[in-house]
Amino acid sequence: MKVLFDTNVVLDVLLAREPHAEFASRLFSLVDNKVIGGMICATTVTTIHYLASKAVGAKKAKTHLRALMALFDVAPVSREALTGAMERGFDDYEDAVLHEAALLSGATAIVTRNGKDFAKATLPVFEPVALLAAIAGTR
């Protein structure tokens, strides 16, 4: 299973947002242990750099980004992803771009805490707890 992590799930870990951080951290561990393949969207990288730079400074933000990019593959945002996102019919263009980048990068699922935002997704979309349960059921 190759899962694209929505920005909110990544931020749950980086910002230790409870009660969500526990489940997101478990998913990170599954990626680290190669139980699942993990991906983040290129837009997630830029968003996290922006937020982390404001919170902890540019130097520490780059340290966080290096760690993320060592753990996750990065789904690029191409012209095809951007134009496909416009046609997908999502209410939120950013979510549509993430979905298209996931599709074009070979992801088989998306994990997010905002499943309703992905109602028009063609990929399976999981909340973190549901993804953990699905993975446990296949082991």
N, C-alpha and C positions, 0 to 999 in steps of 0.2 A: 504494500500500500504506500502510495506517494501522496503526502498530504501537504497542501498549502495552508500555512498558518496566517490567519487574518491579523492585522496589526494589533487589534485589541487583545488578542491572546498573548502576543509577544510582550506587549506593555504590561500585562498582568504579572509576568515574571519579572521584568526589569524594574517595575515600580512596586513590586511586592503587594499588589492590590488584593486584599482579602475580601471575601473568601475564595476568590478565583485563582490566586497564585498557586495554591496547592495542586489543583488539577492541571493547570497549564505547565507547571514544573514537572509533573509526572509525564506529560506528553514530551517535553523537552528531553527528559531522560530516555524515553523510548527512541527518540531520534538519535541521541548520543550513543545508545547501545545498539543501534542499527536494527531495531525491531520494526520501525517504519522509516520511510524516507521523508525528510522534512524539507520544505521549501518556504521561502518568504518572497513576496513580490518586491521588485525594485522600488516601488513607491513606499513600501514599508520601511526600507532602509533610509530613504530620504526623510520620511516623517519622523522616524526614531532619532535620526541625527539632529533634526531641528529641535525636537522636544528635549532630548538629552543635553544638547548644548546649552539650552536655557536653564535646565535644572542643575547640571553638574559641571558645565564648562566644556569647551570644545575638545580639549585633550582627553578627558575621561569619556566623552561621547564617542570619540574614535576608538577607544579601547573597547567599549561596549559593541560597537559595530564590527570590529575585527572578530570578536568572540562569536557574534551572531553569524557572520559570514563563514567562519570556520565550522560551525555546526550545521547550517542550512545551505542548500542550494538556493540560488537566486533566480526567480522567474523574471525574465526581461519584459519590459514594456515596449513593444514594437508598434509600428504604424498599424499592423494587422490587429493587434490587441486593442489599440485605441479606437479604430474604426468599428471593430466588432462590438466593442462595448457600447457604442452609440446605437447600434441596432438591437441590442439584447433586450431593451425595454425595462431595465432596472430603474427604480426611483432615484438611486444614488449612483452617479457616474463613477465615483471612486470604487465602489463595490463592483460595478460592472467591469471596470478595468482589471481589478484583482481577479475576478472570475475568468476573464478572457486570457490573462497572463497564465493562470493556472492551467486552463485547457490547452493552450499552445505549448506549454512546458511539460505536458504529460502527467499532470497531477491526476489522481484518481478520486480525490476528495478535498474538501475545504473544511477547516475547523475555525469556528467563530463563536462569539457569544451573542451575535446578532443574527441568528438564523433567519428571522423574518425579512431581513434586508436582502437575502439571497433567495427569495421565493421563486424567482424566474431562472434560477441556476439549472444547468443541465448536469452538473456534477453533484454527487451526494454531498450534503452539507451537514456537519455535525456540531453540536455543542461539545465542549471539552469532555464533560462527564459521559455523554453518549458515545463519543469516540473511544474513550478508555474502556467502556463496557463492550463495544464492538470488537476492539482488539483483544480483550480478555476472552471473548467468546470464540475467537479463532485460534487461540493458542492451545 
